[in-house]
């Protein structure tokens, strides 16, 4: 039985270097605020505003390091406030996703696509994946106990030697199960 610590993801933005400089100024580099559960990943001090057709969400945290393509990962509740209908996708799969405007202290950018609801997923190392019969890209279920016990289906397995074991869900999903950062979920095959 594999116990997996949960990592609850609030809304956040990943920026390309070009977009980081448009929003924050030429030559800007991200300022690390705190490390996240995955090696090399961190919450930055920098924040942006997300502007949709129906509203704005101010102060959205930027996560580092910079990426090849800018994207925003929000919850379904956030999508209502912004007036968007983003698809549920794996991070980086942005084709035909929702548009949004990002505003920072030095400028703004209009993304033609880039807003998603992140597909719930497990980060796992190759040795642990092999031990538990898991393959990269496989869909599994995990369950949690407690007063709002719940089984999460359609959980993507992501295998890499660069990962540490963690189950990622967004705030809406975690709240539905009263799941907190660090709580353990159980793999269900």
FIKOLZA-1660 file (N, C-alpha, C; in steps of 0.1 Angstrom, whole numbers, plus 5000, padded with zeros to 4 digits):
% residues 189
   i   px   py   pz ch aa at
   1 5009 4988 5000  A  X  N
   1 5000 5000 5000  A  X CA
   1 5009 5012 5000  A  X  C
   2 5007 5021 4990  A  X  N
   2 5015 5033 4989  A  X CA
   2 5008 5045 4995  A  X  C
   3 5014 5051 5005  A  X  N
   3 5009 5063 5011  A  X CA
   3 5016 5075 5005  A  X  C
   4 5009 5085 5000  A  X  N
   4 5014 5096 4993  A  X CA
   4 5010 5109 5000  A  X  C
   5 5020 5118 5003  A  X  N
   5 5017 5131 5009  A  X CA
   5 5010 5140 4999  A  X  C
   6 5000 5147 5003  A  X  N
   6 4993 5157 4995  A  X CA
   6 5000 5170 4994  A  X  C
   7 4999 5176 4982  A  X  N
   7 5004 5190 4980  A  X CA
   7 4992 5197 4974  A  X  C
   8 4987 5207 4981  A  X  N
   8 4975 5215 4977  A  X CA
   8 4980 5227 4969  A  X  C
   9 4976 5228 4957  A  X  N
   9 4980 5239 4948  A  X CA
   9 4970 5250 4948  A  X  C
  10 4974 5262 4952  A  X  N
  10 4966 5274 4950  A  X CA
  10 4968 5279 4936  A  X  C
  11 4960 5288 4932  A  X  N
  11 4962 5295 4918  A  X CA
  11 4976 5300 4917  A  X  C
  12 4982 5298 4906  A  X  N
  12 4996 5303 4904  A  X CA
  12 4998 5305 4889  A  X  C
  13 5010 5311 4886  A  X  N
  13 5014 5314 4872  A  X CA
  13 5028 5309 4871  A  X  C
  14 5031 5303 4859  A  X  N
  14 5045 5300 4855  A  X CA
  14 5048 5310 4843  A  X  C
  15 5059 5316 4843  A  X  N
  15 5062 5326 4833  A  X CA
  15 5074 5322 4825  A  X  C
  16 5074 5326 4812  A  X  N
  16 5086 5325 4804  A  X CA
  16 5095 5337 4808  A  X  C
  17 5108 5336 4804  A  X  N
  17 5117 5347 4807  A  X CA
  17 5112 5360 4800  A  X  C
  18 5108 5359 4788  A  X  N
  18 5104 5371 4780  A  X CA
  18 5092 5378 4787  A  X  C
  19 5082 5369 4791  A  X  N
  19 5070 5375 4798  A  X CA
  19 5073 5380 4812  A  X  C
  20 5083 5374 4819  A  X  N
  20 5087 5379 4832  A  X CA
  20 5093 5393 4830  A  X  C
  21 5101 5395 4820  A  X  N
  21 5107 5409 4818  A  X CA
  21 5096 5419 4813  A  X  C
  22 5086 5415 4806  A  X  N
  22 5076 5424 4802  A  X CA
  22 5068 5428 4814  A  X  C
  23 5065 5419 4823  A  X  N
  23 5057 5422 4835  A  X CA
  23 5064 5429 4846  A  X  C
  24 5078 5426 4847  A  X  N
  24 5085 5431 4859  A  X CA
  24 5097 5440 4855  A  X  C
  25 5101 5440 4842  A  X  N
  25 5112 5449 4838  A  X CA
  25 5124 5441 4832  A  X  C
  26 5131 5448 4823  A  X  N
  26 5142 5441 4816  A  X CA
  26 5152 5436 4826  A  X  C
  27 5157 5423 4823  A  X  N
  27 5167 5417 4831  A  X CA
  27 5162 5411 4844  A  X  C
  28 5149 5412 4847  A  X  N
  28 5143 5407 4859  A  X CA
  28 5146 5392 4861  A  X  C
  29 5149 5388 4873  A  X  N
  29 5150 5374 4877  A  X CA
  29 5140 5371 4888  A  X  C
  30 5135 5359 4889  A  X  N
  30 5125 5356 4900  A  X CA
  30 5133 5356 4914  A  X  C
  31 5126 5361 4924  A  X  N
  31 5131 5361 4938  A  X CA
  31 5125 5350 4946  A  X  C
  32 5133 5340 4950  A  X  N
  32 5127 5329 4957  A  X CA
  32 5122 5333 4971  A  X  C
  33 5109 5329 4974  A  X  N
  33 5103 5331 4986  A  X CA
  33 5104 5319 4995  A  X  C
  34 5100 5307 4989  A  X  N
  34 5101 5294 4997  A  X CA
  34 5101 5283 4987  A  X  C
  35 5108 5272 4991  A  X  N
  35 5109 5260 4983  A  X CA
  35 5095 5253 4983  A  X  C
  36 5092 5246 4973  A  X  N
  36 5080 5238 4972  A  X CA
  36 5083 5223 4973  A  X  C
  37 5074 5214 4973  A  X  N
  37 5076 5200 4975  A  X CA
  37 5084 5193 4965  A  X  C
  38 5084 5199 4952  A  X  N
  38 5092 5192 4942  A  X CA
  38 5106 5199 4941  A  X  C
  39 5117 5191 4940  A  X  N
  39 5130 5196 4939  A  X CA
  39 5132 5207 4929  A  X  C
  40 5138 5218 4932  A  X  N
  40 5141 5229 4923  A  X CA
  40 5129 5239 4921  A  X  C
  41 5117 5235 4925  A  X  N
  41 5105 5243 4923  A  X CA
  41 5104 5253 4936  A  X  C
  42 5099 5265 4933  A  X  N
  42 5098 5274 4944  A  X CA
  42 5087 5284 4942  A  X  C
  43 5081 5290 4953  A  X  N
  43 5072 5301 4952  A  X CA
  43 5081 5313 4952  A  X  C
  44 5078 5322 4942  A  X  N
  44 5086 5335 4941  A  X CA
  44 5079 5346 4948  A  X  C
  45 5086 5356 4951  A  X  N
  45 5081 5368 4957  A  X CA
  45 5071 5376 4948  A  X  C
  46 5074 5374 4935  A  X  N
  46 5066 5382 4924  A  X CA
  46 5052 5376 4923  A  X  C
  47 5043 5386 4921  A  X  N
  47 5029 5383 4919  A  X CA
  47 5023 5391 4908  A  X  C
  48 5013 5386 4901  A  X  N
  48 5007 5393 4890  A  X CA
  48 4992 5393 4892  A  X  C
  49 4985 5401 4884  A  X  N
  49 4970 5401 4884  A  X CA
  49 4965 5394 4872  A  X  C
  50 4955 5385 4874  A  X  N
  50 4949 5378 4863  A  X CA
  50 4936 5386 4859  A  X  C
  51 4934 5390 4847  A  X  N
  51 4923 5398 4843  A  X CA
  51 4915 5390 4832  A  X  C
  52 4903 5387 4835  A  X  N
  52 4894 5380 4826  A  X CA
  52 4882 5388 4822  A  X  C
  53 4873 5383 4814  A  X  N
  53 4862 5391 4809  A  X CA
  53 4852 5396 4820  A  X  C
  54 4852 5388 4831  A  X  N
  54 4842 5392 4842  A  X CA
  54 4848 5397 4854  A  X  C
  55 4861 5396 4856  A  X  N
  55 4867 5401 4868  A  X CA
  55 4882 5399 4868  A  X  C
  56 4888 5403 4880  A  X  N
  56 4902 5402 4882  A  X CA
  56 4906 5395 4895  A  X  C
  57 4916 5387 4895  A  X  N
  57 4922 5382 4907  A  X CA
  57 4935 5388 4909  A  X  C
  58 4937 5396 4919  A  X  N
  58 4949 5403 4922  A  X CA
  58 4959 5394 4930  A  X  C
  59 4972 5397 4928  A  X  N
  59 4982 5391 4937  A  X CA
  59 4984 5376 4935  A  X  C
  60 4984 5371 4923  A  X  N
  60 4986 5357 4920  A  X CA
  60 5001 5353 4920  A  X  C
  61 5004 5344 4928  A  X  N
  61 5018 5340 4930  A  X CA
  61 5025 5335 4917  A  X  C
  62 5037 5339 4914  A  X  N
  62 5045 5333 4904  A  X CA
  62 5053 5322 4909  A  X  C
  63 5054 5310 4902  A  X  N
  63 5062 5299 4907  A  X CA
  63 5075 5298 4898  A  X  C
  64 5086 5295 4903  A  X  N
  64 5098 5293 4896  A  X CA
  64 5103 5279 4896  A  X  C
  65 5113 5277 4887  A  X  N
  65 5120 5286 4878  A  X CA
  65 5111 5290 4866  A  X  C
  66 5117 5299 4858  A  X  N
  66 5109 5302 4845  A  X CA
  66 5108 5290 4836  A  X  C
  67 5098 5291 4828  A  X  N
  67 5095 5280 4818  A  X CA
  67 5096 5285 4804  A  X  C
  68 5094 5275 4795  A  X  N
  68 5094 5279 4781  A  X CA
  68 5082 5287 4777  A  X  C
  69 5071 5284 4783  A  X  N
  69 5058 5290 4780  A  X CA
  69 5051 5294 4792  A  X  C
  70 5044 5306 4791  A  X  N
  70 5037 5311 4803  A  X CA
  70 5023 5304 4804  A  X  C
  71 5019 5301 4816  A  X  N
  71 5006 5295 4818  A  X CA
  71 5001 5299 4832  A  X  C
  72 4988 5299 4834  A  X  N
  72 4981 5301 4847  A  X CA
  72 4973 5289 4850  A  X  C
  73 4975 5284 4862  A  X  N
  73 4967 5273 4867  A  X CA
  73 4958 5278 4878  A  X  C
  74 4945 5277 4876  A  X  N
  74 4935 5282 4885  A  X CA
  74 4926 5271 4890  A  X  C
  75 4917 5274 4899  A  X  N
  75 4906 5265 4903  A  X CA
  75 4894 5268 4895  A  X  C
  76 4884 5259 4896  A  X  N
  76 4871 5262 4889  A  X CA
  76 4864 5274 4896  A  X  C
  77 4865 5275 4909  A  X  N
  77 4860 5287 4915  A  X CA
  77 4866 5300 4910  A  X  C
  78 4879 5300 4908  A  X  N
  78 4885 5312 4902  A  X CA
  78 4880 5314 4888  A  X  C
  79 4877 5304 4880  A  X  N
  79 4873 5305 4866  A  X CA
  79 4859 5313 4866  A  X  C
  80 4851 5311 4876  A  X  N
  80 4838 5318 4876  A  X CA
  80 4840 5333 4878  A  X  C
  81 4849 5336 4887  A  X  N
  81 4852 5350 4890  A  X CA
  81 4858 5357 4877  A  X  C
  82 4867 5350 4870  A  X  N
  82 4873 5356 4858  A  X CA
  82 4864 5355 4846  A  X  C
  83 4854 5347 4846  A  X  N
  83 4846 5345 4834  A  X CA
  83 4852 5336 4824  A  X  C
  84 4859 5326 4828  A  X  N
  84 4866 5317 4819  A  X CA
  84 4861 5303 4820  A  X  C
  85 4863 5295 4810  A  X  N
  85 4860 5281 4810  A  X CA
  85 4872 5272 4806  A  X  C
  86 4882 5272 4815  A  X  N
  86 4895 5265 4811  A  X CA
  86 4893 5250 4812  A  X  C
  87 4900 5243 4803  A  X  N
  87 4900 5228 4803  A  X CA
  87 4908 5222 4814  A  X  C
  88 4905 5210 4818  A  X  N
  88 4913 5203 4827  A  X CA
  88 4924 5196 4819  A  X  C
  89 4937 5200 4823  A  X  N
  89 4948 5196 4815  A  X CA
  89 4960 5193 4824  A  X  C
  90 4970 5185 4818  A  X  N
  90 4983 5184 4825  A  X CA
  90 4990 5197 4822  A  X  C
  91 4998 5200 4832  A  X  N
  91 5006 5213 4830  A  X CA
  91 5014 5212 4818  A  X  C
  92 5014 5224 4810  A  X  N
  92 5022 5225 4798  A  X CA
  92 5013 5222 4786  A  X  C
  93 5002 5215 4787  A  X  N
  93 4993 5212 4776  A  X CA
  93 4983 5223 4774  A  X  C
  94 4987 5233 4767  A  X  N
  94 4980 5246 4766  A  X CA
  94 4972 5248 4753  A  X  C
  95 4973 5239 4744  A  X  N
  95 4966 5241 4731  A  X CA
  95 4951 5242 4733  A  X  C
  96 4945 5253 4728  A  X  N
  96 4931 5256 4729  A  X CA
  96 4926 5258 4743  A  X  C
  97 4935 5262 4752  A  X  N
  97 4931 5266 4766  A  X CA
  97 4926 5280 4765  A  X  C
  98 4923 5286 4777  A  X  N
  98 4916 5299 4778  A  X CA
  98 4926 5310 4777  A  X  C
  99 4922 5322 4772  A  X  N
  99 4930 5334 4772  A  X CA
  99 4928 5342 4785  A  X  C
 100 4938 5350 4788  A  X  N
 100 4937 5359 4800  A  X CA
 100 4948 5370 4798  A  X  C
 101 4946 5381 4805  A  X  N
 101 4955 5391 4806  A  X CA
 101 4963 5390 4819  A  X  C
 102 4976 5391 4819  A  X  N
 102 4984 5392 4831  A  X CA
 102 4990 5406 4832  A  X  C
 103 4989 5412 4844  A  X  N
 103 4994 5425 4846  A  X CA
 103 5004 5425 4858  A  X  C
 104 5015 5432 4855  A  X  N
 104 5025 5433 4865  A  X CA
 104 5029 5447 4867  A  X  C
 105 5039 5450 4875  A  X  N
 105 5043 5464 4878  A  X CA
 105 5049 5472 4866  A  X  C
 106 5054 5464 4856  A  X  N
 106 5061 5471 4845  A  X CA
 106 5053 5470 4832  A  X  C
 107 5043 5462 4832  A  X  N
 107 5035 5460 4819  A  X CA
 107 5025 5449 4820  A  X  C
 108 5019 5446 4809  A  X  N
 108 5009 5435 4808  A  X CA
 108 5011 5427 4796  A  X  C
 109 5006 5415 4796  A  X  N
 109 5006 5406 4784  A  X CA
 109 4992 5400 4782  A  X  C
 110 4988 5398 4770  A  X  N
 110 4976 5391 4767  A  X CA
 110 4979 5377 4762  A  X  C
 111 4976 5367 4770  A  X  N
 111 4978 5353 4765  A  X CA
 111 4966 5349 4757  A  X  C
 112 4969 5344 4745  A  X  N
 112 4958 5339 4736  A  X CA
 112 4953 5325 4741  A  X  C
 113 4962 5318 4748  A  X  N
 113 4958 5306 4754  A  X CA
 113 4968 5304 4766  A  X  C
 114 4965 5296 4776  A  X  N
 114 4974 5294 4787  A  X CA
 114 4968 5292 4800  A  X  C
 115 4954 5293 4801  A  X  N
 115 4948 5291 4814  A  X CA
 115 4942 5277 4815  A  X  C
 116 4946 5269 4825  A  X  N
 116 4940 5256 4827  A  X CA
 116 4936 5253 4841  A  X  C
 117 4928 5243 4843  A  X  N
 117 4925 5237 4856  A  X CA
 117 4935 5225 4856  A  X  C
 118 4944 5224 4865  A  X  N
 118 4954 5214 4865  A  X CA
 118 4948 5200 4867  A  X  C
 119 4952 5191 4859  A  X  N
 119 4948 5177 4861  A  X CA
 119 4955 5172 4874  A  X  C
 120 4947 5166 4883  A  X  N
 120 4953 5161 4895  A  X CA
 120 4963 5150 4891  A  X  C
 121 4974 5150 4899  A  X  N
 121 4985 5141 4895  A  X CA
 121 4994 5137 4906  A  X  C
 122 5001 5126 4904  A  X  N
 122 5011 5121 4914  A  X CA
 122 5025 5123 4908  A  X  C
 123 5034 5129 4915  A  X  N
 123 5048 5129 4912  A  X CA
 123 5054 5117 4919  A  X  C
 124 5062 5110 4911  A  X  N
 124 5068 5098 4917  A  X CA
 124 5082 5095 4910  A  X  C
 125 5091 5089 4918  A  X  N
 125 5104 5085 4913  A  X CA
 125 5103 5072 4905  A  X  C
 126 5112 5069 4896  A  X  N
 126 5111 5057 4888  A  X CA
 126 5112 5044 4897  A  X  C
 127 5120 5044 4908  A  X  N
 127 5121 5032 4916  A  X CA
 127 5108 5030 4924  A  X  C
 128 5102 5040 4929  A  X  N
 128 5089 5038 4936  A  X CA
 128 5078 5034 4926  A  X  C
 129 5079 5040 4914  A  X  N
 129 5069 5036 4904  A  X CA
 129 5070 5022 4901  A  X  C
 130 5082 5017 4898  A  X  N
 130 5084 5003 4895  A  X CA
 130 5080 4994 4906  A  X  C
 131 5083 4997 4919  A  X  N
 131 5079 4989 4930  A  X CA
 131 5064 4988 4932  A  X  C
 132 5057 4998 4927  A  X  N
 132 5042 4998 4929  A  X CA
 132 5035 4995 4916  A  X  C
 133 5042 4992 4905  A  X  N
 133 5036 4988 4892  A  X CA
 133 5030 5000 4885  A  X  C
 134 5036 5012 4887  A  X  N
 134 5030 5024 4880  A  X CA
 134 5039 5028 4868  A  X  C
 135 5033 5033 4858  A  X  N
 135 5039 5038 4846  A  X CA
 135 5036 5053 4844  A  X  C
 136 5046 5060 4838  A  X  N
 136 5043 5074 4834  A  X CA
 136 5031 5075 4825  A  X  C
 137 5022 5084 4828  A  X  N
 137 5011 5086 4819  A  X CA
 137 4999 5078 4823  A  X  C
 138 5000 5068 4832  A  X  N
 138 4990 5060 4837  A  X CA
 138 4980 5068 4845  A  X  C
 139 4967 5064 4845  A  X  N
 139 4957 5070 4853  A  X CA
 139 4953 5060 4864  A  X  C
 140 4953 5066 4877  A  X  N
 140 4950 5058 4888  A  X CA
 140 4940 5065 4897  A  X  C
 141 4936 5060 4908  A  X  N
 141 4928 5066 4918  A  X CA
 141 4936 5067 4932  A  X  C
 142 4933 5077 4940  A  X  N
 142 4938 5077 4954  A  X CA
 142 4926 5080 4963  A  X  C
 143 4927 5076 4975  A  X  N
 143 4917 5079 4985  A  X CA
 143 4922 5085 4997  A  X  C
 144 4913 5093 5004  A  X  N
 144 4917 5099 5017  A  X CA
 144 4906 5095 5027  A  X  C
 145 4910 5096 5039  A  X  N
 145 4901 5093 5050  A  X CA
 145 4897 5106 5057  A  X  C
 146 4888 5105 5067  A  X  N
 146 4884 5116 5075  A  X CA
 146 4869 5119 5073  A  X  C
 147 4864 5130 5079  A  X  N
 147 4850 5133 5079  A  X CA
 147 4844 5135 5065  A  X  C
 148 4852 5138 5055  A  X  N
 148 4848 5139 5042  A  X CA
 148 4856 5130 5033  A  X  C
 149 4858 5118 5037  A  X  N
 149 4865 5108 5030  A  X CA
 149 4861 5107 5015  A  X  C
 150 4871 5106 5006  A  X  N
 150 4868 5107 4992  A  X CA
 150 4878 5099 4984  A  X  C
 151 4874 5094 4973  A  X  N
 151 4883 5088 4963  A  X CA
 151 4884 5097 4951  A  X  C
 152 4896 5101 4948  A  X  N
 152 4899 5109 4936  A  X CA
 152 4902 5099 4924  A  X  C
 153 4895 5100 4914  A  X  N
 153 4897 5092 4902  A  X CA
 153 4905 5101 4892  A  X  C
 154 4909 5094 4881  A  X  N
 154 4915 5101 4870  A  X CA
 154 4927 5109 4875  A  X  C
 155 4936 5103 4882  A  X  N
 155 4948 5109 4887  A  X CA
 155 4960 5105 4878  A  X  C
 156 4966 5114 4872  A  X  N
 156 4978 5111 4863  A  X CA
 156 4990 5108 4871  A  X  C
 157 4997 5098 4866  A  X  N
 157 5010 5094 4872  A  X CA
 157 5021 5100 4864  A  X  C
 158 5030 5108 4870  A  X  N
 158 5041 5114 4864  A  X CA
 158 5054 5109 4870  A  X  C
 159 5062 5102 4862  A  X  N
 159 5074 5095 4867  A  X CA
 159 5086 5103 4863  A  X  C
 160 5095 5106 4872  A  X  N
 160 5108 5112 4869  A  X CA
 160 5118 5111 4880  A  X  C
 161 5130 5110 4877  A  X  N
 161 5140 5110 4888  A  X CA
 161 5142 5123 4894  A  X  C
 162 5136 5134 4888  A  X  N
 162 5137 5147 4893  A  X CA
 162 5126 5150 4904  A  X  C
 163 5116 5141 4906  A  X  N
 163 5105 5143 4914  A  X CA
 163 5107 5137 4928  A  X  C
 164 5099 5142 4938  A  X  N
 164 5097 5136 4950  A  X CA
 164 5083 5132 4951  A  X  C
 165 5080 5122 4959  A  X  N
 165 5066 5116 4960  A  X CA
 165 5056 5127 4965  A  X  C
 166 5046 5130 4957  A  X  N
 166 5036 5139 4961  A  X CA
 166 5023 5138 4952  A  X  C
 167 5012 5140 4958  A  X  N
 167 4999 5140 4951  A  X CA
 167 4994 5154 4951  A  X  C
 168 4992 5160 4938  A  X  N
 168 4988 5174 4937  A  X CA
 168 4974 5175 4933  A  X  C
 169 4967 5183 4940  A  X  N
 169 4953 5187 4937  A  X CA
 169 4952 5202 4939  A  X  C
 170 4941 5208 4933  A  X  N
 170 4939 5222 4935  A  X CA
 170 4931 5225 4948  A  X  C
 171 4930 5237 4952  A  X  N
 171 4923 5241 4964  A  X CA
 171 4908 5236 4965  A  X  C
 172 4901 5237 4954  A  X  N
 172 4887 5233 4953  A  X CA
 172 4886 5218 4957  A  X  C
 173 4895 5210 4950  A  X  N
 173 4895 5195 4952  A  X CA
 173 4898 5192 4967  A  X  C
 174 4909 5199 4972  A  X  N
 174 4913 5196 4986  A  X CA
 174 4903 5200 4996  A  X  C
 175 4896 5211 4994  A  X  N
 175 4886 5216 5003  A  X CA
 175 4874 5206 5003  A  X  C
 176 4871 5200 4992  A  X  N
 176 4860 5191 4991  A  X CA
 176 4862 5178 5000  A  X  C
 177 4875 5175 5002  A  X  N
 177 4879 5163 5010  A  X CA
 177 4885 5167 5023  A  X  C
 178 4885 5180 5027  A  X  N
 178 4891 5185 5039  A  X CA
 178 4906 5180 5039  A  X  C
 179 4913 5181 5028  A  X  N
 179 4926 5176 5026  A  X CA
 179 4936 5188 5028  A  X  C
 180 4946 5186 5036  A  X  N
 180 4956 5196 5038  A  X CA
 180 4970 5192 5033  A  X  C
 181 4979 5202 5031  A  X  N
 181 4992 5199 5027  A  X CA
 181 4998 5189 5037  A  X  C
 182 5005 5178 5032  A  X  N
 182 5011 5169 5040  A  X CA
 182 5002 5157 5044  A  X  C
 183 4989 5158 5044  A  X  N
 183 4980 5147 5047  A  X CA
 183 4983 5136 5037  A  X  C
 184 4981 5124 5041  A  X  N
 184 4985 5112 5033  A  X CA
 184 4972 5107 5026  A  X  C
 185 4974 5104 5013  A  X  N
 185 4963 5097 5005  A  X CA
 185 4969 5083 5002  A  X  C
 186 4960 5073 4999  A  X  N
 186 4964 5060 4996  A  X CA
 186 4962 5057 4981  A  X  C
 187 4971 5051 4975  A  X  N
 187 4970 5046 4961  A  X CA
 187 4959 5035 4960  A  X  C
 188 4950 5037 4951  A  X  N
 188 4940 5027 4947  A  X CA
 188 4942 5024 4933  A  X  C
 189 4944 5011 4930  A  X  N
 189 4946 5007 4916  A  X CA
 189 4933 5003 4909  A  X  C
% end
